[in-house]
Amino acid sequence: MTATTNDHGGSRIDPDAETALLSHDWTAGESLSRAIVTTVATLSGREPEEMERLYDRIDPDSLEAIFEPTSDTAGRNGGTVSFRLEGYSVTVHGSGTIVVTDAA
């Protein structure tokens, strides 16, 4: 990943390179789905409500259930789910890492 123009904690978003690498924090209060939509919106330069709906691509509740920690201390480490949203390839890893790249 290239140097970034936005670096928010565990998130590195580079709109020029159309890439993002996020580390989702389950305790922060923001849902995994919201983190994905917000990141794609930032990269695409659009407002989230102007974009296609996430649930037209993947079931957000199922996505949350697959990767949410099994208890307060036990996070998941295995598995990935990939899908496309607004021309971006989104890959979610069991560790909480989210990679968003231009799908072109």
Buried (B, 14 or more C-beta within 10 A) or exposed (E): EEEBEEEEEBBBBBBEBBBBBBBBEBEEEEBBBEBBBBBBBBBBEEEBEEBEEBEEBBEBEEBEEBBBEEEEEEBBEEEEBEBEBBEBBBEBBBBBBBBBBEEE
